[in-house]
Amino acid sequence: MAKSKFITVEEALGMIKSGDHVVSGLAGAEPKLLMESLHSIHTNVKDVRVMTCLPMGVYPYYDDPQYRESFLMEGWFYSGPMRKRHRDKTVTFIPNHLHFAAKKRIDYHKPNVYVGNCSPIDKHGYISLGLSAVYEREMIEMADIVILEINPNVPRTFGDTLLHASEVDYFIETDYAMPELPAAAPNEKDKKIGEHIAAYIEDGSTLQLGIGGIPNAVAQALMSKKDLGIHTEMFTDGMVDLYNAGAVTNAQKSLLPGKMVAAFALGSKKLYDFIDDNPAVAIMRGAYVNDPYVIGQNDKMISINTSVEVDLTGQCCSESIGSKQISGTGGQADTAIGAQNAEGGMSFIALYATAKVKDPKTGEFIEKSKIVPTLAPGAIVSLSRNDVDFVVTEYGVAALRGTSVRERVKRLIAIAHPNFREELAKEAEALMLW
């Protein structure tokens, strides 16, 4: 490998010009040193757009409003810090379905610079992108300049993460710990929801799980199942636990049997150690993993996602509170539709029956139903009512497949909190939801 390929952070930053579109790797695949230092070139550049997804660090270039003339973060999925900075106009959202994220962005504008991280170069000249292939390969293939931070702590994964070092323009040598996302401990509501969903899942099913208390509770409730498989957008600690318990074997998968398939991985060091150099794990392009047609080739495919609120016809708002963006569509529609295309497949949307919100009049926190007559003004419809299969709260499961609006209203009210059922029925009548 030519020494000229190895550069410093300062040299790499010097390659970014005004007006450039810079794409950063997703979550744990982001280049920590470059992102920490990006703001340092603010006097030299204007109007640099930085495309990210789930950034793990709070970096000055977008966190400090003084740099907004130089940088704009454009995100496919909001994290907590991004939500806070949206009001400062340093961050904006890119609407997307995950499996189309790379293609549609490239259709809009080819990346000038791709920055990410990777594992060390092996004896054959290959590196691994490690934790994500959601959009990274497409961006690397189209970017004018590709810069990767080589890090011995990046797990060496197989699939679409592998590429030859000759495909990379420059490397920066680094050695920092991978960012970890602690697994949320399920509460009692989570456990009830997890048990409701687990009752529907048969041995030999293939799973798509997200992250958080509810998906973790589902994983815990599946420990006694047999021959489960993994085909998921995000590979999580819960899936490692299911594998170690013997519940996941991937033996009965109809698509890529024997392989746990994901578009990215994020969690604890336990997870990173598990996927490192593991030929049973395939990190594949998001365009493949999340394609509803591909997902539908997994018999008994189970998709489990969460939502912010669901209206009485089945529309799901899963990414905003009113017009305020709080996360993203991600792969929710991809996996929900894909699972329903599968032989014996099912899609579950899970949420608590209520949430605590601040009363605008009194300033006190009150309980609000998350099963609502209509979505809040400005709310984003993440999943159309046409694509909703099962809705689950701690009070039960509403099977909406093939049902009329009248039947949906009845079934959704039945899983709302008892304190709100009468009011919901009155609102449904007033809105003529029959």
Secondary structure, 3 states (H helix, E strand, C coil): CCHHHECCHHHHHCCCCCCCEEEECCHHHCCHHHHHHHHHHCCCCCCEEEEECCCCCCCHHHHCHHHCCCEEEEECCCCHHHHHHHCCCCEEECCCCHHHHHHHHHHHCCCCEEEEEECCCCCCCEEECCCECCCHHHHHHHCCEEEEEECCCCCCCEECCEEEHHHCCEEEECCCCCCCCCCCCCCHHHHHHHHHHHCCCCCCCEEECCCCHHHHHHHHHCCCCCCEEEEEEEECHHHHHHHHCCCECCCCCCCCCCCEEEEEECCCHHHHHHHCCCCCEEECCHHHHCCHHHHCCCCCEEEEEECCEEECCCCEECCEECCEECCCCCCHHHHHHHHHHCCCCEEEEECCCEEEEECCCCCCEEEEECEECCCCCCCCCCECHHHCCEEEECCEEEECCCCCHHHHHHHHHHCCCHHHHHHHHHHHHHCCCC
